[in-house]
Every structure is written in C-alpha cells, then in structure tokens.
Amino acid sequence: MKQGIQKIFLAAGNYKAALAGIFILSALAGFAYVNNNSPVTLGIIADIHAGDQRWRDDGLEEDNILHPVNFEKNVGSALEDLEGADYIISLGDNLNRPSRKNTQKLLDLTKNYPMIWMKGNHDKPLHFNEMLSKENYFYKDKGNWRIIILDNSETAPGATKESEEQGRGYIDPEQLGWLEKMLDTKKNVVVFMHIPLVKRFNLEEFREDQLHVKELLEKYGNVRYVYAGHFHVHDKELESNGIKYRLVPSISLKDHEGAYKKIILE
C-alpha cells in the first residue's frame, strides 16, 4: 500500500514539475516575443576616407573638402556617442587610398564596437575583403527588422564618362536576384548602399539607370528606409512611394568632421 501511495505522490510531483516547465517555457516565449519587438539602434557613418592625406578636394561641389588624416579623431568621437548601438554601419569608402596600415588603424579603433563594413568605390578587395569584411553584400535580422547591406560600388560594364555618375552604382544580376529573395520577408526592411539612387545634382530625381533597383525596393512594400553616402556633402531625406531615402554626409567633411547618424527602428 505504501508503495502505491509513493507512486501516486511521484506522479503528482511529475505533474507539478510539468506544469512548472510549461510556465517557464511560456514565460520565456513571452520574453522572446517582447525582445523580438524591442527597438533596434543603428549608428551610421559615411565616407571615412581614412588616410594620410591632409586635404582632399573632390572638386564636384565647392564645399566637397575632406580631411582624411583626421579619421581617428573623427571616428573615435562618433563611436563614443554611439556606445550601446546594436550595429554601427560604415557606408563605404572606408579608405582614401589602399593602405594596410590605415585599415589596421580602423580595425584597432573599432574593435570593441559592433561594426558593419560596407564596400565603397575607394575600397579595394586586397584590404576590404581581407581585413574588413569577407562579404560584399549580406543581411542581418534583428528584432522585427531586416538590415540589408548592398554592394553597388562597381561600375556598369561598358559605361562611358558621359553616362550617369560614369556608370557607378552598378548591381549585377546575381546580387539583384539575391536582393529580391531577401526582400520577400514579413519583417520591416532598411537598406544600406554606398552610392545613392538619386542624381548628384538633382537630388529630387532618381537616376534612369537605377529605376529597376528602385522598383525592386518598392515591390514588397516593406522597405522603410534606404541609406547612402558617396556624395560627401549632403544631409538630406526624400520620400518616394513610402520609402524614405536618406543621404549621409562624410564623417571627414570640412567643418562637419565627426558627423554621424543615429536611428532607432521601432
């Protein structure tokens, strides 16, 4: 009889343990749900042009003057303000000229931060892919958001100097196919690219050779923001078909050194 009673108590104990387990799992699921909906904080810096050159004059706009030699000070001050961000994204043109020394300086400066490095037209595979990022385009999911990193740093095949932006901003068919798959998601999407889709001297107008990219970004209705650098001098936002396009100025721009963006995605 005592043995039967003991079995009953054991069964009751297992039942309580099971209930406790269900409660814990439910609580964890609830935590995961809350955590999945928590805001995502991103820091954005553009066109570091890290180098030893004291004065870089791009000549396209009167105020397009950079100070590459000050990159450690400029990036360092931005990083201090961006402490705690989920990711800090560098929008390309990380280097002014190919340099293993300055690439290593960037890595040392940012080693304690969650950096995402993007490829710009000044970044060469020897240093970018070997030291900064093995991938040129990729994505990261964080909470309810998908962060898509594109590589449009190349020049279109057959481009001439007379073509828009000399053909820069090209995305090959393979990457476009990948992009479409990544856009097919229920998450909200923010896209980062080095070269903007708009015309350099008419920021309200999209480039004809980039309209297919714009249409793809609009296809699924979930892209909220598109960020780009490259122009150096513009700090501007425009909206088209529900997408906000934002241009980020260079962190090395004269009289604006250390400039960065911080966004909270909710």
N, C-alpha and C positions, 0 to 999 in steps of 0.2 A: 504493500500500500504506500509506504513511504517513497518507494522508488517511482510509483505512478505520480505522486504529488510532486516529486522533484522534476519529473519530465514536464508536468504542466507549468511549473514555475519557469523552467528553462524556455519553454515555448513562449510564455508571456514575456520573458526577458528578450527573446529574439524579436518578438513583435514590437516591443518598445524600441529596441535598437533600430529596427527597420523604419519605424516612424521618425526616429531621430535622424536617421540617414536621409529620409525623404525631406525633412525640414531643412537640413543643412544644404542639400542639393538645390532645394527651392530658393534658399537664401542666396546661394552662390549664383544661381541663374539670374536672380533679381539684381545682384551686384553687377553681373556681366552685362545685363541689359542697360543698367544705369551708366556703367562705364562705357558701353558702346555708343551712348548718346552724349557723352561728355564733349565739350568744345575741344577743337584742335588748334593749337597755337603754332603759327609758322613765322619764322623770320626770313626776310628776303633781302639779299644784297646783290648788286649787279655790277658787272664790268670792273672788277678789281684792277685788272691790268698790272698785276704785281711785277715789279721790275726795278732796275737801277736808274732808269731814265728820269730826270727831274722834271721834264717839260714835254708833254705830248700834245701837239696841235693837230687835230683831225681836219681842220680847215673847212668842214662842211657847214658848220654854223659858227658864228663869231665867238660864242662862249664855249665852244667844244674843246676846252683845255683840261687835260688831266695831269695829275702828279703821281705817276706810278711809284716813285721812290718812297712815298709816304704810306704804302699799303699796310705795313704792320701796325702803324698807329691808327689808321682809319678802320681797318678790320677789327683790331683789338677793342676799340671803343664801342663799335656796334655789337660785338659779341658780349660785352659786359651788360649792355642794355637788354640783350636777348636771352639772358640766362633763364633757363626753365622752359624754353620753347621746345615743342615736340620735335621739330626739324628746323634747321637753318639752311636755306636753299641759296646757292650761288648760281646766278643766271647765265654763267658763261663768260668767256674772255677773262678767265682767271689769271692768265699770264699776259704780260705785254709782249714779250718775246720768249722763244723757247729757252728754258733755264731750269736745270735740275736743282740748282741752289735755291732759287726762289720758290719752286714747287715745294721743296722740303720745308722752307720757312712757313709757307701756308699750312702745311700739314702740322708742323710743330705748334703754330699759333692756334689751330682749331682742334687739336687732338682731344680736348675734353668736351667737345660740343657735337651734337647730332647733325653733322653736315651732310648735305646732298649736293654733289658737284655736278654741274651741267657743262656740256661742251659748247664753246663759242668758236667763232671763226678764227680767233687767235690761238686757240688751244690745239696743240699738235699731239697726235697719238703717242709719240715717244714718251711724253711726260704725263698727259692726261690719263691715258688708259693704263699706263704702267704704275702711276703713283696716286692719282686722284680717284678714278672710277674705272672699273673694268667694263662697265656697261655704258653705252651711249644713250640708250632710251630704256625706260623701265617704269614701274609703278609701285606705289606703296598704299596699302589700305590702313586707315586709322580712323576708328570710330565709324561714323556714318559717311566718311569722305574717302574718295579715291584720289590720290595725288599722282598725276601722270607727268612724267618727265620726257620731253621730246628732244630729238637732235635735229635741228634744222640749220646746222652750221655750214653745210656743204653748199656748193654752187651747182646749179642745174646744168646738166650736160648740154653742150652747145650754146651756152649763154654768151652773149656779147656785152661789151661795155654799154651799149645803148639800151640793153634790156633793164627792166625794173630792178633796182638795187644790184645790178650786174649779176642777176640770177641767184643771189644769195637767198637763203631761206628754203632751200630745196629739201623735200622729204621724199625719199624713194618709195616705190610701190610696196615693198616688203614692210616698211615701217608704217605706212598708211593702213595696210591690212591688219597689222598688229594693233594699231590705234583703234580701229573700228571694233575689234574684239574687246578691247579694254573699256570702251565707252558703253558697251552693252552690259550695264550694271544698274542695280536699283539704288546704288549709292549716289550721293552728290559728288560732282567731279570738279577739281581745279586742275588746270593745265598750265605747265610752265614750258616756255621755249625761249631761245636766245633772241632770235630775230622776229620783230613784230609782223603781223599780217597786214598792217596799215602802211600807207605811203609815207615816206620820210618827211616830205614837205607838204603833205596834206593829210594830217592825222585823222581826219574825219572820213577818209575814203580808204577802202580796202584795195589791196593790190589785185589786179586782174589775174595774175598768175598764182594767187593764193586763195581764190574763191572756192576751189574744191576742198581745201582744208577747212575753211570757214563753214561750208555746208555740212561737212562731216561732223564738226563740233556741235552743230545745231541738230543733228539727226535724231538723237535720243532724248533731247530735252532735259538733260541732267547736268550739263556743264554750266557752272555758275560763274566761274572766273577764268580768265586767261592772262597770265603774266609774262612780260617780255622785257628785255633790256636793249642792248646794242646801240641805241641812238645816243646814249650818254646824257643828253641834256633835258629830256622830257620827264616830267612828273605829271601824268595825265591819265584820266579814266574816260572811256566812252562806252556806251552800251549799244548793242545791236542784237535784236531778236532774243532778248532775255539773258544774254551773256555780257558780263562786264569785262572789258579789255583794259588792262592797266599797264602803263609804261613806267618802268622804274629807272631813275637816273643813276649814273655811275657813282659808286662809293668814293671814287678818286677824282670827281669833278671839282675843278677850281671853284672856291667859295661855297662849295657844298660837300666838302670832304667829310666822310664818315656817315653819309646819308644812307638810310636803310628803311625797310618797311616791316611792320609787324601786323599780322592779321589773325583774327580769331574766327575760325569757322565753326558755326553752330548749327 
